[in-house]
Amino acid sequence: MSPRDLAGGELSSDNPAGERLRDVAIPFAIFTAIWGSTWIVIRGQLGVVAPEWSVAYRFAIAAVGMALLARARGHSLRLGREAIVPAIVLGFCQFCLNFDAVYLAERHITSGVVATVFALLLIPSSLLAWAFLGQRPTRRFLWSSAVAVAGVMLLFDHELREHAASAPQIVSGIALTSLGMLGAATANVLQARPEIRRFPLFGMLAWSMAVGAVIDTIIALALAGPPTIDMRPGYWAGLLYLALAASVVNFSLYYPVVRKLGPGKAAYSSVLVPIIAMGFSTWLEDYRWTPLTIAGSLLALGGMVAALSRSRRRIASPGPT
């Protein structure tokens, strides 16, 4: 995938290649690499601390980090009453529903499989962008997505064959991952809406993370009981990595790309992330490759790569950049 592809179309004289490389391609590479590693780090968060509490801790720390970043960048944290509802919806969809579902899913299936299923994020993101932003997908995208879904189904079949006794848990893992993916796709489209784009990005992210942390805490109290603490240095190192690198840094890079390209194209990163995640899963989780899983992975990733192949027409922008 070239910087030109990530730019979303032909480069114009008022939008030179160097600017697009700086504003789109480089951030894209950074947040894709970081998110590719987070799946295995999340796995290390499971154990002593309930997943719901790990998510709550993560976004409590991330909200503070994002607020400090906003102030350092000169962004106001005073957004006005009009921002309350968007912050709540974004906080719930992205920093609560999405992450709670993914953390819980990794109790049932390997992190690599969760990441591969999440590669289908491109599909709901693009369909919701069509419905709410008028960014219509191409026929190539539709048939390529069908190929990718077939690949994920092969991975799903492999998990069922390997762990027939725990089939309900595997189904739960896939269902939870799909729920998290829907939350992320909804947040992507919301962030690209013109009425949301007018708010300072870092201020909106800080408040959304804070709202997400509050909702996560309520859910954790309801489902997991009083908070628990894991004193292992590895747990806290992973938590800080997920809160600061994978949340503060990544979302400060990711959402500007969403605002520039639209949610469908920004979700292209979900296709590359599983390649990194499956490598970590093979190394650290003893994930065993079979002809079925190789075929499934190739179909899933190949279908998504084919869906990325743009036509010569520029995809409609969600608004001025």
FIKEFI-217173 format. One record per residue (C-alpha): residue in three letters; x, y, z. Coordinates in nm, 2 decimals, always signed. Each point is the difference from the previous one (the first is absolute). Example, Ala and Ser with C-alpha at 12.3 -4.5 7.8 and 13.67 -1.06 7.14 Angstrom:
// FIKEFI-217173
> ala,+1.23,-0.45,+0.78
> ser,+0.14,+0.34,-0.07
***
This chain:
// FIKEFI-217173
> met,+0.00,+0.00,+0.00
> ser,+0.16,+0.33,-0.11
> pro,-0.03,+0.34,+0.16
> arg,-0.19,+0.10,-0.30
> asp,-0.26,-0.26,+0.07
> leu,-0.03,+0.10,+0.36
> ala,-0.05,+0.36,-0.11
> gly,-0.33,-0.11,-0.15
> gly,+0.05,+0.10,-0.36
> glu,+0.20,+0.22,-0.23
> leu,+0.23,+0.25,+0.15
> ser,-0.07,+0.36,-0.08
> ser,+0.23,+0.30,-0.02
> asp,-0.14,+0.14,+0.33
> asn,+0.05,-0.34,+0.17
> pro,+0.35,-0.11,-0.09
> ala,+0.13,-0.35,+0.05
> gly,+0.23,+0.10,+0.29
> glu,-0.29,+0.14,+0.20
> arg,-0.22,-0.31,-0.06
> leu,+0.29,-0.22,+0.11
> arg,+0.04,+0.20,+0.32
> asp,-0.37,+0.03,+0.07
> val,-0.12,-0.34,-0.11
> ala,+0.25,-0.27,-0.09
> ile,+0.24,+0.04,+0.29
> pro,-0.27,+0.01,+0.27
> phe,-0.17,-0.29,-0.17
> ala,+0.32,-0.21,+0.02
> ile,+0.06,+0.09,+0.37
> phe,-0.35,-0.08,+0.13
> thr,-0.02,-0.32,-0.21
> ala,+0.33,-0.12,+0.15
> ile,-0.10,+0.08,+0.35
> trp,-0.35,-0.15,-0.02
> gly,+0.15,-0.31,-0.16
> ser,+0.18,-0.06,+0.33
> thr,-0.28,+0.08,+0.24
> trp,-0.19,-0.32,-0.04
> ile,+0.26,-0.21,+0.17
> val,+0.05,+0.27,+0.27
> ile,-0.37,-0.01,+0.07
> arg,+0.04,-0.38,+0.05
> gly,+0.25,+0.08,+0.28
> gln,-0.26,+0.22,+0.17
> leu,-0.23,-0.30,+0.06
> gly,+0.03,-0.19,+0.33
> val,+0.00,+0.16,+0.34
> val,-0.19,+0.31,-0.11
> ala,-0.34,-0.04,-0.16
> pro,+0.00,+0.12,-0.37
> glu,-0.26,+0.26,+0.08
> trp,+0.23,+0.16,+0.26
> ser,+0.30,-0.01,-0.23
> val,-0.20,+0.19,-0.26
> ala,-0.11,+0.26,+0.26
> tyr,+0.36,+0.04,+0.13
> arg,+0.13,+0.04,-0.36
> phe,-0.24,+0.28,-0.09
> ala,+0.03,+0.18,+0.33
> ile,+0.37,+0.03,-0.06
> ala,-0.05,+0.08,-0.37
> ala,-0.25,+0.28,+0.07
> val,+0.26,+0.17,+0.22
> gly,+0.27,-0.05,-0.26
> met,-0.23,+0.13,-0.29
> ala,-0.09,+0.31,+0.21
> leu,+0.36,+0.08,+0.06
> leu,+0.07,-0.05,-0.37
> ala,-0.29,+0.23,-0.09
> arg,+0.14,+0.27,+0.23
> ala,+0.35,-0.04,-0.13
> arg,-0.13,+0.04,-0.36
> gly,-0.20,+0.31,+0.10
> his,-0.34,-0.17,-0.04
> ser,-0.28,+0.11,+0.23
> leu,-0.17,-0.25,+0.22
> arg,-0.31,+0.22,+0.02
> leu,-0.21,-0.13,-0.28
> gly,-0.34,+0.14,+0.10
> arg,-0.34,-0.17,+0.06
> glu,-0.03,-0.11,-0.36
> ala,+0.29,-0.24,+0.05
> ile,-0.16,-0.19,+0.29
> val,-0.21,-0.25,-0.20
> pro,+0.27,-0.07,-0.27
> ala,+0.26,-0.05,+0.28
> ile,-0.23,-0.25,+0.18
> val,-0.08,-0.19,-0.32
> leu,+0.36,-0.01,-0.12
> gly,+0.12,-0.10,+0.35
> phe,-0.25,-0.28,+0.02
> cys,+0.05,-0.14,-0.35
> gln,+0.38,+0.03,-0.02
> phe,+0.14,-0.01,+0.35
> cys,-0.26,-0.22,+0.16
> leu,-0.19,-0.23,-0.23
> asn,+0.29,-0.06,-0.24
> phe,+0.27,-0.07,+0.26
> asp,-0.21,-0.18,+0.26
> ala,-0.11,-0.24,-0.28
> val,+0.35,-0.06,-0.12
> tyr,+0.15,-0.06,+0.34
> leu,-0.28,-0.25,+0.08
> ala,+0.04,-0.17,-0.34
> glu,+0.37,-0.07,+0.07
> arg,-0.11,-0.22,+0.29
> his,-0.15,-0.24,-0.25
> ile,+0.21,+0.01,-0.32
> thr,+0.36,+0.09,-0.08
> ser,+0.10,+0.36,-0.05
> gly,+0.11,-0.07,-0.36
> val,-0.35,-0.13,-0.09
> val,-0.16,+0.30,+0.17
> ala,+0.22,+0.23,-0.21
> thr,-0.08,-0.19,-0.32
> val,-0.38,+0.02,+0.06
> phe,+0.05,+0.37,+0.08
> ala,+0.15,+0.04,-0.34
> leu,-0.35,+0.00,-0.12
> leu,-0.04,+0.35,+0.16
> leu,+0.03,+0.14,-0.35
> ile,-0.34,-0.15,-0.09
> pro,-0.23,+0.16,+0.27
> ser,+0.21,+0.32,-0.02
> ser,-0.05,+0.03,-0.37
> leu,-0.37,-0.10,+0.01
> leu,-0.07,+0.25,+0.28
> ala,+0.19,+0.27,-0.19
> trp,-0.22,-0.07,-0.30
> ala,-0.31,+0.03,+0.21
> phe,+0.09,+0.31,+0.20
> leu,+0.27,+0.17,-0.21
> gly,-0.10,-0.08,-0.35
> gln,+0.33,-0.18,-0.08
> arg,-0.12,-0.28,-0.22
> pro,+0.21,-0.32,-0.01
> thr,+0.09,-0.15,-0.34
> arg,-0.10,-0.34,-0.14
> arg,+0.36,-0.11,+0.05
> phe,-0.03,+0.08,+0.37
> leu,-0.32,-0.21,+0.03
> trp,+0.13,-0.31,-0.16
> ser,+0.34,+0.04,+0.17
> ser,-0.17,+0.02,+0.33
> ala,-0.19,-0.32,-0.07
> val,+0.34,-0.17,-0.06
> ala,+0.13,+0.13,+0.33
> val,-0.30,-0.12,+0.19
> ala,+0.05,-0.34,-0.15
> gly,+0.36,+0.00,+0.13
> val,-0.11,+0.09,+0.35
> met,-0.26,-0.28,-0.01
> leu,+0.28,-0.24,-0.08
> leu,+0.19,+0.12,+0.31
> phe,-0.32,-0.03,+0.20
> asp,-0.04,-0.36,-0.13
> his,+0.36,-0.08,+0.10
> glu,-0.05,+0.13,+0.36
> leu,-0.32,-0.21,+0.03
> arg,+0.19,-0.31,-0.13
> glu,+0.30,+0.05,+0.23
> his,-0.21,+0.08,+0.31
> ala,-0.33,-0.18,-0.06
> ala,-0.06,-0.04,+0.38
> ser,+0.01,+0.38,+0.04
> ala,-0.21,+0.09,-0.31
> pro,-0.23,+0.23,+0.20
> gln,+0.30,+0.20,+0.13
> ile,+0.13,+0.03,-0.36
> val,-0.34,+0.12,-0.12
> ser,+0.00,+0.25,+0.28
> gly,+0.35,+0.12,-0.09
> ile,-0.10,+0.06,-0.36
> ala,-0.33,+0.17,+0.10
> leu,+0.18,+0.23,+0.25
> thr,+0.26,+0.09,-0.26
> ser,-0.28,+0.08,-0.25
> leu,-0.17,+0.22,+0.26
> gly,+0.32,+0.19,+0.07
> met,+0.05,+0.04,-0.37
> leu,-0.34,+0.16,-0.03
> gly,+0.07,+0.24,+0.28
> ala,+0.33,+0.10,-0.17
> ala,-0.17,+0.05,-0.34
> thr,-0.27,+0.21,+0.16
> ala,+0.26,+0.22,+0.17
> asn,+0.19,+0.04,-0.33
> val,-0.31,+0.13,-0.18
> leu,-0.10,+0.22,+0.28
> gln,+0.35,+0.16,+0.01
> ala,-0.02,+0.07,-0.37
> arg,-0.34,+0.18,+0.02
> pro,+0.03,+0.38,-0.07
> glu,-0.18,+0.09,+0.32
> ile,+0.27,-0.19,+0.20
> arg,+0.29,+0.11,-0.21
> arg,-0.05,+0.36,+0.11
> phe,+0.11,-0.08,+0.36
> pro,+0.37,+0.01,+0.09
> leu,+0.11,-0.36,-0.05
> phe,+0.22,-0.05,+0.30
> gly,-0.25,+0.16,+0.23
> met,-0.28,-0.22,-0.13
> leu,+0.22,-0.31,+0.04
> ala,+0.10,+0.09,+0.35
> trp,-0.37,+0.04,+0.11
> ser,-0.11,-0.31,-0.19
> met,+0.27,-0.20,+0.17
> ala,-0.10,+0.14,+0.34
> val,-0.37,-0.09,-0.08
> gly,+0.11,-0.34,-0.11
> ala,+0.20,-0.06,+0.32
> val,-0.31,+0.10,+0.21
> ile,-0.23,-0.24,-0.19
> asp,+0.27,-0.27,+0.01
> thr,+0.02,+0.04,+0.38
> ile,-0.38,-0.03,+0.04
> ile,+0.00,-0.31,-0.22
> ala,+0.30,-0.15,+0.20
> leu,-0.17,+0.06,+0.33
> ala,-0.32,-0.16,-0.13
> leu,+0.16,-0.30,-0.16
> ala,+0.33,-0.06,+0.18
> gly,-0.06,+0.15,+0.35
> pro,+0.25,+0.21,+0.19
> pro,+0.33,+0.10,-0.18
> thr,+0.30,-0.23,+0.01
> ile,+0.36,+0.08,-0.04
> asp,+0.28,-0.21,-0.16
> met,+0.34,+0.10,+0.14
> arg,+0.20,-0.17,-0.27
> pro,+0.23,+0.25,-0.17
> gly,-0.09,-0.17,-0.33
> tyr,-0.37,+0.08,+0.05
> trp,+0.07,+0.37,+0.07
> ala,+0.25,+0.03,-0.29
> gly,-0.26,-0.15,-0.23
> leu,-0.27,+0.23,+0.14
> leu,+0.21,+0.31,-0.05
> tyr,+0.09,-0.11,-0.35
> leu,-0.37,-0.05,-0.09
> ala,-0.11,+0.32,+0.17
> leu,+0.27,+0.23,-0.14
> ala,+0.14,-0.14,-0.32
> ala,-0.30,-0.20,-0.12
> ser,-0.26,+0.25,+0.11
> val,+0.14,+0.36,+0.04
> val,+0.26,-0.02,-0.28
> asn,-0.20,-0.22,-0.23
> phe,-0.34,+0.17,+0.02
> ser,+0.17,+0.34,-0.03
> leu,+0.14,-0.13,-0.33
> tyr,-0.29,-0.22,-0.12
> tyr,-0.29,+0.25,+0.03
> pro,+0.17,+0.27,-0.21
> val,+0.03,-0.27,-0.27
> val,-0.37,-0.08,+0.04
> arg,-0.09,+0.37,-0.04
> lys,+0.22,+0.03,-0.31
> leu,-0.09,-0.33,-0.18
> gly,-0.33,-0.11,+0.15
> pro,-0.06,-0.30,+0.22
> gly,+0.02,-0.26,-0.28
> lys,+0.35,+0.08,-0.11
> ala,+0.13,+0.06,+0.35
> ala,-0.11,-0.35,+0.08
> tyr,+0.24,-0.14,-0.25
> ser,+0.24,-0.04,+0.29
> ser,-0.21,-0.28,+0.13
> val,+0.12,-0.21,-0.30
> leu,+0.37,+0.04,+0.09
> val,-0.04,-0.04,+0.37
> pro,-0.08,-0.38,+0.00
> ile,+0.33,-0.07,-0.18
> ile,+0.19,+0.14,+0.29
> ala,-0.24,-0.14,+0.26
> met,+0.01,-0.35,-0.14
> gly,+0.38,+0.01,+0.01
> phe,-0.01,+0.08,+0.37
> ser,-0.27,-0.27,+0.06
> thr,+0.22,-0.26,-0.18
> trp,+0.30,+0.10,+0.21
> leu,-0.15,+0.05,+0.34
> glu,-0.33,-0.20,+0.00
> asp,+0.12,-0.30,-0.19
> tyr,-0.26,+0.05,-0.27
> arg,+0.02,-0.29,-0.24
> trp,-0.04,+0.06,-0.37
> thr,-0.18,-0.26,-0.21
> pro,-0.09,+0.01,-0.37
> leu,-0.35,+0.11,+0.11
> thr,+0.12,+0.29,+0.20
> ile,+0.25,+0.10,-0.27
> ala,-0.27,+0.00,-0.26
> gly,-0.24,+0.19,+0.23
> ser,+0.26,+0.27,+0.08
> leu,+0.09,+0.04,-0.36
> leu,-0.36,+0.03,-0.11
> ala,-0.08,+0.25,+0.29
> leu,+0.30,+0.22,-0.07
> gly,+0.00,-0.05,-0.37
> gly,-0.37,+0.10,-0.02
> met,+0.06,+0.31,+0.20
> val,+0.31,+0.09,-0.20
> ala,-0.21,-0.03,-0.32
> ala,-0.26,+0.22,+0.16
> leu,+0.26,+0.26,+0.05
> ser,+0.08,+0.02,-0.37
> arg,-0.15,+0.33,-0.08
> ser,-0.15,+0.10,-0.33
> arg,+0.14,+0.31,-0.17
> arg,-0.28,+0.20,+0.14
> arg,+0.07,+0.18,+0.32
> ile,-0.22,-0.12,+0.29
> ala,-0.22,+0.27,+0.13
> ser,+0.15,+0.19,+0.29
> pro,-0.22,+0.04,+0.31
> gly,+0.07,+0.37,+0.00
> pro,+0.28,+0.26,-0.03
> thr,+0.34,-0.10,+0.13
***
